[in-house]
Amino acid sequence: MASFTLHGIPVSRGIAIGRAHLLRPAARDVKHYLVAEEKVEAEVARLTKAINAVNEELQTVRRDLPPDAPSELAAFIDVHALILADPIIAEHPLKIIRSRHYNAEWALLTQIDELSAQFDEIEDAYLRERKNDILQVGERILKQLTGSASTLPTPMDSGETSAQMIVVAHDISPADMLQFRDRAFVGFVTDLGGQNSHTAIVARSLDIPAAVGMSNASALISEDDWVIIDGDAGIVIVDPAPIVLEQYRESQSQLLRERKKLGKLRKTPAITRDGTHIHLLANIELPEDCAGALDAGAVGVGLFRSEFLFMGRTGHAAKLPSEDEQFESYRKAVVAMKGRPVTIRTLDVGADKPLDKDEETALNPALGLRAIRYCLSEPQMFLTQLRAILRASAYGPINLLIPMLAHAFEIDQTLSLIEQAKAQLRDAKKKFDTKIPVGAMIEIPAAALTLPLFIKRLDFLSIGTNDLIQYTLAIDRVDHEVAHLYNPLHPAVLQLLAMTISAGAKADVPVAVCGEIAGDIKLTRLLLGLGLREFSMHPAQLLSVKQEILNSDITLLEPPVKRILRNYEAVAIAEAVERLRVL
């Protein structure tokens, strides 16, 4: 067989070498047929039995989690259990059986396909990826209905330490990953998934090389093929030539040696060679992520996305998380960080996510009623979240971060609602931090170009570079047809970054970067030279960035970075940024 290379999305760094094991999905081409009237209730019972069996399966997996399992796994299994219990899965397919007389498999797939179509309309990449959780839950139910099951390979006893297992799948759920933990599982490749999929998040938390979004890898790769995953590049080499295999084995050994050295930096303060202190913070998805943040040496949480609480909930406001439910999650994160600050971003979803299937979807959701615009249009929902966050601030330092602000009146309305939430808590005699810092995400070019509005009214700024780049360049980076245009080094993006960091420094207002570029070691020295002193990233990236900071001298970086800002040629900018790494 000739060697070939597949290109996907890099989501977890490192190199994995091993034999492919294909995880077969439940057949999507299940039989579709109509059930006779007298057999409808029996079909309902068959689907109900399958749902109950999956619930027991998930509870067993959750209960038997090994002590060293990342906290993300437990949290994601809980999410799958919540989806399974939601009427959208637990009840609606049963109604389809009764009303349309569909067989159980057909009814389940009909409901899942409808939900998938709704999720495809979501603009927010993180929430759009949650569609895969529903698909994964559906797969589990289908396997129960059809009697199919994932087969695990026999543990290898050949003595070849290199012959470890790389799982290749159309998609893989966090719960399924547990099957492979004791079977020399060293990496995985999936057809589906993106930067923010649960597959990607768990890969980073397990620190396992992975490549996702491979489209048709599971069809092209055969069982027991030799496979190399280059997690940094997001490529998979199938049946590599002996010389390529040897080169990657040497690179893998070098990475392992470097990783051991990085582990020694956990308790080392992030101080540049010229003596400048840098704050390294963690981005987290769930309260349980705090353990990983502390283990990596983070001095706080720079971005806690609150969307997970609202995830998988459809319908009217009655189904939204209660104030107490939100408060407990925020409090849990604050307590876990042991006095280190936690920056909580308010809900960042909107009309791009139709709450009801009959609700009209925005024509252009990226420019529609989302983030703070949506929250201001639903003040009672927003007040509920604000009260929950404020109550949690009684247990430790919280910074309140507002996404997608662009106008002075939006800032003023937000601050007014925060004061209203405080007044409501005072009336209820509930404690909170009366001086909780309030900040804005700078992720719209209009915000970066009108910084005095923000600096005058707010306590800190956090640059969300993922959206800032997309809005500045008018491209959607998850759209494969234009993803190649996504460029953090575009001169317009660099100008907006420099303006924001400089304005914050002059006004003595803290500025952080919480987008992906904060965790990219190729850009660490550029950001230091621009004046950035707060970086927030996934915990797995923190030690690599810290090492780059410890080896940097800002006095040497500032002059060439100023020259980069005067350059408008993409190739010249990229070359100049690369040269910063040898200073």
C-alpha positions in Angstrom: 0.0 0.0 0.0 1.3 3.5 -0.9 1.8 6.0 1.8 -0.6 9.0 1.9 -1.2 12.1 4.0 -4.5 13.5 5.3 -4.9 17.1 6.4 -7.3 18.1 9.2 -7.5 20.5 12.2 -4.8 20.5 14.8 -6.4 20.4 18.3 -3.8 18.8 20.5 0.0 19.1 20.3 2.5 16.2 20.0 3.3 13.2 17.9 1.6 9.8 18.1 2.8 6.7 16.3 0.8 3.4 16.2 -1.5 1.0 14.6 -5.0 2.1 13.5 -8.1 0.7 15.2 -11.3 1.7 13.5 -14.3 2.5 15.8 -17.3 1.7 13.7 -20.4 3.9 14.1 -23.9 2.5 14.4 -25.2 2.2 10.9 -26.9 5.4 9.7 -28.8 3.6 7.0 -31.1 1.8 9.4 -34.3 0.4 8.1 -37.2 2.8 7.8 -40.7 1.3 8.0 -44.1 2.0 9.4 -45.4 0.2 12.4 -48.9 -1.2 12.6 -51.3 0.6 15.0 -51.5 -2.4 17.4 -47.6 -2.5 17.6 -47.0 1.2 18.2 -46.8 0.9 22.0 -44.5 -2.0 21.7 -42.2 0.1 19.5 -42.4 3.0 22.0 -41.4 0.5 24.7 -38.5 -0.7 22.6 -37.1 2.8 22.2 -37.7 3.6 25.9 -35.8 0.5 26.9 -32.9 1.5 24.7 -32.8 5.0 26.2 -32.9 3.5 29.7 -30.0 1.1 28.8 -27.9 4.0 27.6 -28.6 5.9 30.8 -27.5 3.0 32.9 -24.4 2.7 30.7 -23.5 6.3 31.2 -24.0 6.1 34.9 -21.8 3.0 35.1 -19.0 4.8 33.1 -19.4 7.8 35.3 -19.2 5.8 38.5 -16.2 3.7 37.3 -14.1 6.7 36.2 -10.4 6.0 37.1 -8.9 8.4 39.7 -6.6 9.9 37.1 -9.3 10.7 34.6 -9.4 14.4 33.7 -12.3 16.3 35.2 -13.6 17.1 31.7 -14.5 13.5 31.1 -16.9 13.4 34.0 -18.4 16.7 33.1 -19.0 15.7 29.5 -20.5 12.4 30.5 -22.9 14.4 32.7 -23.7 16.6 29.6 -24.6 13.4 27.7 -26.8 12.2 30.5 -28.6 15.6 30.6 -29.2 15.4 26.8 -30.5 11.9 27.2 -32.9 13.0 29.9 -34.1 16.1 27.9 -37.5 15.8 26.3 -35.9 16.5 22.9 -34.5 13.0 23.1 -36.4 11.2 25.8 -40.0 12.2 24.7 -40.1 13.7 21.2 -39.1 10.5 19.3 -41.8 8.6 21.2 -44.3 11.2 20.0 -43.1 10.6 16.4 -43.7 6.9 16.8 -47.2 7.5 18.0 -48.2 10.2 15.5 -46.4 8.9 12.4 -46.1 5.2 13.2 -42.3 5.3 12.4 -40.2 2.5 13.7 -37.9 3.4 16.7 -34.7 3.9 14.7 -36.4 6.1 12.1 -38.2 8.2 14.7 -34.9 8.7 16.6 -33.0 9.7 13.5 -35.8 12.1 12.4 -35.6 14.0 15.7 -31.7 14.0 15.7 -31.6 15.3 12.1 -34.0 18.1 13.0 -31.9 19.1 16.0 -28.7 18.9 13.9 -30.2 21.3 11.3 -30.9 23.8 14.1 -27.4 23.6 15.5 -25.9 24.1 12.0 -27.4 27.6 12.1 -25.5 28.6 15.2 -22.7 31.1 14.5 -20.8 30.6 17.7 -18.2 27.9 17.0 -18.2 26.5 20.5 -21.9 26.1 20.6 -22.1 24.8 17.1 -19.8 22.0 18.1 -22.3 20.9 20.7 -24.3 19.3 17.9 -21.9 16.4 18.0 -22.9 15.7 21.6 -26.5 15.1 20.5 -25.2 12.9 17.6 -23.1 10.9 20.0 -26.0 10.3 22.3 -28.1 9.3 19.3 -25.4 6.8 18.3 -25.4 5.2 21.7 -29.2 4.7 21.5 -29.0 3.3 18.0 -26.4 0.8 19.1 -28.8 -0.4 21.7 -31.6 -0.6 19.2 -29.6 -2.4 16.5 -27.6 -4.6 18.9 -24.3 -3.3 17.4 -21.4 -2.4 19.7 -18.0 -1.0 19.5 -15.4 -3.8 19.4 -12.2 -3.3 21.2 -8.9 -4.8 19.9 -7.1 -7.5 21.8 -4.2 -5.9 23.7 -1.0 -6.3 21.8 1.5 -8.7 23.2 4.1 -8.5 20.5 6.4 -6.6 22.7 6.6 -3.7 20.3 6.3 -0.6 22.4 5.8 1.4 19.3 2.8 -0.6 18.2 0.3 1.4 20.3 -3.3 2.1 19.3 -4.5 5.1 17.4 -8.3 5.2 17.3 -9.8 6.2 14.0 -13.5 7.1 14.0 -16.2 9.1 12.2 -16.6 10.7 15.7 -15.9 9.6 19.2 -17.6 10.6 22.4 -15.8 11.4 25.7 -17.4 8.3 27.3 -16.1 6.1 24.5 -12.6 7.4 25.1 -12.5 5.7 28.5 -12.7 2.3 26.7 -9.2 2.9 25.4 -7.4 4.3 28.4 -6.0 0.9 29.5 -5.3 -0.3 26.0 -2.2 1.6 24.9 -4.4 4.4 23.4 -2.0 7.1 22.2 -4.0 9.3 19.8 -7.1 9.6 17.7 -8.2 10.7 14.3 -11.8 11.7 13.6 -13.8 12.7 10.5 -15.8 15.3 12.4 -14.9 17.9 15.0 -13.3 21.3 15.3 -11.2 23.4 17.6 -14.0 23.6 20.2 -15.5 20.1 20.0 -15.6 18.0 23.1 -13.3 15.6 21.3 -10.7 18.4 21.0 -11.2 19.6 24.6 -10.7 16.1 26.0 -7.7 15.6 23.7 -6.1 18.7 25.2 -7.0 17.7 28.7 -5.6 14.2 28.3 -2.6 15.7 26.5 -3.1 13.2 23.7 -2.1 14.0 20.0 -5.2 14.3 17.9 -6.3 15.5 14.5 -10.0 16.1 13.8 -12.1 17.4 10.9 -10.4 14.8 8.6 -13.6 14.4 6.5 -13.2 10.8 5.3 -10.2 9.4 7.3 -12.3 6.5 8.7 -13.1 5.4 5.1 -9.5 5.7 3.8 -7.6 4.2 6.8 -7.7 0.4 7.2 -7.6 -1.6 10.4 -4.0 -2.1 11.6 -2.4 0.5 9.2 0.6 2.2 10.6 -0.4 5.8 11.4 1.5 8.9 12.4 -0.4 11.8 13.9 1.4 15.2 13.8 -0.8 17.1 16.3 1.0 20.4 15.8 0.4 20.4 12.0 -3.0 18.6 12.1 -1.8 16.0 9.6 -2.0 12.2 9.6 0.5 10.0 7.6 -0.8 6.6 6.7 1.6 3.7 6.0 4.7 5.9 6.2 8.0 5.0 4.6 10.6 3.6 7.0 12.7 6.8 6.8 9.7 9.0 7.6 8.7 6.7 10.5 12.3 6.9 11.9 12.3 10.7 11.6 9.0 11.0 13.5 10.2 8.6 16.2 13.2 10.8 16.8 11.0 14.0 16.9 8.7 12.2 19.3 11.6 11.4 21.7 12.8 15.0 21.5 9.3 16.2 22.4 9.1 13.9 25.4 12.5 15.2 26.7 11.3 18.8 26.3 8.0 18.0 28.0 9.8 16.7 31.1 11.8 19.9 31.3 8.6 22.0 31.0 7.1 20.2 34.0 9.8 21.7 36.2 8.5 25.2 35.3 5.1 24.9 37.0 6.0 26.9 40.1 8.5 29.2 38.4 7.1 32.8 38.1 6.7 34.0 34.6 9.3 36.8 34.5 11.2 37.8 31.3 15.0 38.1 31.3 14.7 41.9 31.8 12.6 41.4 34.9 9.1 42.0 33.7 6.3 40.0 35.4 3.8 38.4 33.1 0.4 37.0 34.2 -0.5 33.6 32.7 -4.1 32.8 33.1 -6.3 29.8 32.0 -9.3 29.6 29.7 -11.8 27.1 31.0 -15.1 25.6 29.8 -16.3 24.0 33.1 -15.8 24.5 36.8 -14.0 21.1 36.8 -11.3 22.6 34.6 -9.9 24.6 37.5 -7.8 21.6 38.7 -6.0 21.5 35.4 -5.5 25.3 35.4 -3.9 25.1 38.9 -1.8 22.1 37.9 -0.4 24.1 35.0 0.6 27.0 37.3 -2.1 29.5 36.1 -2.4 32.6 38.4 -6.1 32.8 37.7 -8.8 32.2 35.1 -8.8 34.7 32.3 -11.9 33.4 30.6 -14.7 31.2 32.0 -17.3 30.6 29.3 -20.7 30.4 30.9 -22.4 28.9 27.8 -22.0 25.3 29.1 -24.9 26.0 31.6 -27.2 26.9 28.8 -26.0 24.1 26.4 -28.5 21.6 25.1 -31.5 23.5 26.5 -34.3 24.3 24.0 -37.6 25.9 24.5 -38.8 28.8 26.6 -37.1 30.6 29.4 -38.6 28.2 32.0 -36.0 25.7 30.8 -33.1 28.1 31.2 -30.8 27.4 34.2 -32.0 28.9 37.4 -30.1 31.5 39.4 -29.2 28.9 42.1 -28.0 26.4 39.4 -25.8 29.1 37.9 -24.6 30.4 41.2 -23.4 26.9 42.3 -21.3 26.4 39.1 -19.7 29.9 39.4 -19.1 29.4 43.2 -17.6 26.0 42.5 -15.0 27.5 40.1 -14.2 30.4 42.4 -13.6 28.1 45.4 -11.5 25.7 43.3 -9.2 28.6 42.3 -8.3 29.2 45.9 -8.2 33.0 46.0 -7.0 33.4 42.4 -9.2 35.7 40.2 -11.8 34.1 38.0 -13.0 36.1 34.9 -16.5 35.0 34.0 -17.9 35.9 30.6 -21.6 36.5 30.4 -23.7 34.5 28.0 -22.3 34.6 24.5 -25.2 33.2 22.4 -28.1 34.8 20.6 -30.6 34.8 17.8 -28.3 32.7 15.8 -29.5 29.9 18.1 -33.3 29.5 17.6 -34.7 28.5 21.0 -37.7 26.9 19.3 -37.7 25.1 16.0 -40.4 27.5 14.8 -38.4 30.6 15.7 -37.0 32.5 12.7 -33.3 32.3 12.3 -31.3 35.5 11.7 -30.4 36.0 8.0 -26.7 36.7 9.0 -26.3 35.4 12.6 -22.7 36.6 12.9 -24.0 40.2 12.7 -27.3 39.6 14.4 -28.8 39.6 17.9 -26.0 37.8 19.8 -23.9 38.1 23.0 -24.6 41.3 24.9 -27.2 42.4 22.3 -29.2 39.3 23.0 -28.7 39.7 26.8 -29.9 43.3 26.7 -33.0 42.2 24.7 -33.7 39.6 27.4 -33.1 41.6 30.6 -34.7 39.1 33.0 -32.6 36.3 31.8 -29.5 38.6 32.0 -30.4 39.8 35.5 -30.6 36.2 36.6 -27.1 35.5 35.4 -25.8 38.7 36.9 -27.2 37.9 40.3 -25.7 34.4 40.2 -22.3 35.8 39.3 -22.5 38.5 41.9 -23.5 36.0 44.6 -20.5 33.8 43.7 -18.2 36.8 44.1 -18.7 36.5 47.9 -16.6 33.4 47.8 -13.6 34.8 46.0 -12.4 37.4 43.4 -14.5 37.5 40.2 -14.1 39.7 37.2 -17.2 40.2 35.1 -16.5 40.1 31.4 -19.1 41.4 28.8 -18.8 40.1 25.2 -19.3 41.9 21.9 -19.8 45.5 23.2 -19.5 48.2 20.5 -21.6 51.2 21.6 -21.6 53.5 24.6 -25.3 52.9 25.2 -24.6 49.1 25.4 -22.0 49.7 28.1 -24.3 52.1 30.0 -27.3 49.7 29.8 -25.1 46.8 31.0 -23.8 48.8 33.9 -27.3 49.9 34.8 -28.5 46.2 34.8 -25.5 45.3 37.0 -26.5 48.0 39.5 -30.1 46.7 39.3 -28.9 43.1 40.1 -26.9 44.5 43.0 -29.9 46.3 44.4 -32.0 43.1 44.1 -29.4 41.2 46.1 -29.2 43.9 48.7 -33.0 43.6 49.1 -32.7 39.9 49.5 -29.9 40.4 52.0 -27.4 38.3 50.0 -23.7 39.0 50.1 -21.6 39.9 47.0 -18.5 41.9 46.1 -19.8 45.5 45.8 -16.8 46.6 43.8 -16.7 43.7 41.4 -14.5 44.7 38.3 -16.4 44.9 35.1 -14.6 44.6 31.7 -15.3 44.4 28.0 -14.2 41.9 25.4 -12.7 43.8 22.5 -13.7 41.6 19.6 -15.3 44.1 17.2 -13.1 46.5 15.2 -15.5 49.4 16.2 -14.6 48.7 19.9 -10.9 48.8 19.2 -11.3 52.1 17.3 -13.3 53.8 20.1 -11.3 52.6 23.2 -11.8 55.9 25.1 -15.5 54.9 25.5 -14.5 51.7 27.2 -11.6 52.9 29.3 -13.7 55.7 30.7 -16.5 53.3 31.9 -14.9 50.0 32.6 -12.2 48.4 34.8 -10.4 46.1 32.3 -10.3 44.9 28.7 -9.9 41.4 27.2 -9.1 41.0 23.6 -11.0 38.1 22.0 -8.8 37.7 19.0 -10.7 34.8 17.5 -13.7 37.0 16.7 -11.7 40.2 16.3 -9.8 38.6 13.4 -12.9 37.2 11.8 -14.8 40.5 12.0 -11.8 42.5 10.8 -11.1 40.2 7.8 -14.8 39.4 7.2 -14.2 35.7 7.1 -15.6 32.7 9.0 -12.6 30.5 10.0 -14.7 27.4 10.3 -15.8 27.8 6.7 -13.3 25.7 4.8 -13.6 27.8 1.6 -12.3 30.9 3.3 -10.4 29.5 6.3 -7.1 30.1 4.5 -7.7 33.8 4.8 -7.8 33.7 8.6 -4.5 35.4 9.5 -3.6 36.8 13.0 -0.6 38.6 11.4 -2.7 40.6 9.0 -1.5 44.2 9.4 -5.0 45.4 10.2 -5.3 42.9 13.1 -1.8 43.9 14.4 -2.8 47.6 14.4 -6.0 46.9 16.4 -4.0 44.8 18.9 -1.3 47.4 19.3 -3.9 50.2 19.7 -5.8 48.3 22.4 -2.8 47.3 24.4 -1.2 50.7 24.2 -4.4 52.6 25.2 -4.8 50.3 28.2 -1.3 50.8 29.3 -1.6 54.6 29.1 -4.8 54.6 31.1 -3.5 52.0 33.6 -6.4 49.7 32.6 -5.4 46.0 32.5 -5.5 44.4 29.0 -5.5 40.6 28.4 -5.6 38.5 25.3 -7.9 35.4 25.7 -8.0 34.3 22.1 -6.1 31.4 20.6 -3.0 33.5 19.7 -2.3 33.9 23.5 -1.4 30.2 23.5 0.6 30.2 20.3 4.3 30.2 21.2 5.2 31.4 17.7 3.4 34.7 18.6 4.5 35.0 22.3 7.4 37.4 21.6 5.3 39.5 19.3 2.7 40.0 21.9 5.3 40.8 24.6 6.8 43.4 22.2 3.4 44.9 21.7 3.2 45.4 25.5 0.9 42.6 26.5 1.3 41.5 30.1 -1.7 39.2 30.6 -2.1 36.0 28.5 -5.0 33.7 28.9 -5.0 30.3 27.2 -5.9 26.6 27.5 -4.0 25.1 30.5 -2.1 22.6 28.2 -0.4 25.5 26.4 0.6 27.4 29.5 4.0 25.9 30.3 5.2 26.2 26.7 4.3 29.9 26.7 5.9 30.4 30.1 9.2 28.9 28.7 9.1 31.3 25.8 8.5 34.2 28.2 11.4 33.2 30.5 13.7 33.2 27.5 12.6 36.6 26.2 14.0 40.1 26.8 11.3 42.8 26.1 13.9 45.5 25.7 15.3 43.6 22.7 11.8 42.9 21.3 10.2 46.3 21.3 12.3 47.9 18.5 11.7 45.1 15.9 8.0 44.9 16.8 7.6 48.6 16.2 9.1 48.0 12.7 6.7 45.2 12.2 3.8 47.5 12.8 5.0 49.8 10.1 5.1 47.0 7.6 2.0 46.1 5.5 3.4 43.1 3.5 2.2 39.7 4.7 5.3 37.8 3.8 7.7 40.3 5.3 5.6 40.5 8.5 5.7 36.7 8.9 9.4 36.6 8.4 10.0 39.4 10.9 7.9 37.6 13.5 9.8 34.4 13.0 13.1 36.3 13.5 11.8 37.5 16.9 12.2 33.9 18.2 16.0 34.1 18.0 16.4 37.3 19.9 
